[in-house]
Amino acid sequence: MSEESETQTEISSDDKLWAAIGYPIPIIPIIVLLMEDKKDRPFLKFHAIQSIAFNVLIWVAITIITTVTLGIGAICAPVLWLATLWPAFDSYNGNLTQIPVVTDFIKKQNWV
């Protein structure tokens, strides 16, 4: 049995919920990584680390856009935040969501 299929059989509805709410609410993945019973679960660890990296990327983009446009770009913040809903929905369905740049980065860093 492959590692991915073993991970898929261990995913509980609680894991899916924690992973899903971690994308739009960035403090949740930090809490997950600090909880003893959650941090060793592969599905949750993958999504928590990916969520943190994805949110950092979004907030850097918001900061750059706002700075370059002298504050007018701040209206893009809610639009970019909506991008977190796609991986949240996908993780709630029990998938290991692949975000093109972010997933490759965290795997190359051996964070997951």
Secondary structure, DSSP 8 states (H G I E B T S, - for coil): --HHHHHHHT--HHHHHHHHHHTTSTHHHHHHHH-TTTTT-HHHHHHHHHHHHHHHHHHHHHHHHHHHTTTGGGGGHHHHHHTTHHHHHHHHTT-----HHHHHHHHHTT--
